[in-house]
Amino acid sequence: MMKLQVALFNWLQIHIVSEARPDDHAAKETLHFFADILREDHKLTSFEASLDVEQEQYVITYRCDGELYKQQVEREEAERLWTDIECNPKYSG
């Protein structure tokens, strides 16, 4: 089973891609894949991400077993997949 922190990071990266590329069906499918892992394997009942512009980081807020948790990810690291996709002419057109 994928570790929770890894699954959250992967979900965040593809969430950013999916938001930036709303017509990218592969990104949407991958987002659903990681959301399913978070719900089914890790029993998260909710999860969302927000950008803290001042701190230059994303904050993932998630709920498990009735408890609320937060995980922070540096903005540059979180947006790396999106940046890589946009910089590759094969995928950015």
N, C-alpha and C positions, 0 to 999 in steps of 0.2 A: 504494500500500500504506500502511496505517495505521502510523504510527511505533510502535515498541515501547513507549515510555513512555506513549503515549496508550492503546494497547491494554491495557496493564497497569492503568492507572487506570480505564478503562471496565469491565474485568473485575472489579476490586476493588469498584467501586460496585455493580454488579449482584450480585456475590457477597454483599455485605452485605444487599441487599434480599432476595435469595433465602433467606438464612439466617433473616432476620426474618419472612419470609412464606412458610413452607414449602408452602402450598397455592396459591401464585401461579404458575400454569403459564407465563404470559408471561415472568415473571422467570427461570424455569428454562430456557426456550428461549433467552432472550437470554444467559444465562450460558453455555450450550453454544456459542452463536454466537461469543462472545469467546474462549472456551477453544479453539475450532477455529482462530481467527485466531492465537492465541499458538502453537499447535502447528504449524499448517501454514505460515503466513507467516513466523513468526519462529523456527521450529524449536526451541521450548522443549520439553524433555523432562519437566519438572515445574514446578509453580508452586503456591504456597500463601500464605495471608495469616494474620497473627496481629496481635492488638491489644496494643500495649505501653501499658498503662494509665498507668504512671508518666510516660512521655514524651508521652502523649496523641497517639499516632500508630499507624498501621498499618504493619507491615513485610511487604512482599511478598518472598518468597524464591523464586528461580527458577533453573533450571539450563539452560544453553545451551552446546553444544559441550563438555560435560563440566565446565564451570566453574560455580561457584555464585555468584550475584549477589543483591544486596538492594536494594530500593527502598523508601524511606520516604515516607509520605503523611500529612499532618496529619489527625487524626481528624475534625475538623469538616468538612473538605473531602471526605474519603472518604465520610462519612455524609450528605452533602447530598442526594443523590438519594432515599435512604430517608426522610429527614426531609420532603422535599417531597411525596413520595407519601403519607406518613402524615398530613400537614397538609391534604391535599386530600380533602374529603368524598367526592368522586366515586370515589376509589380506596381509601380507608381503611375502608370499610364492609364 
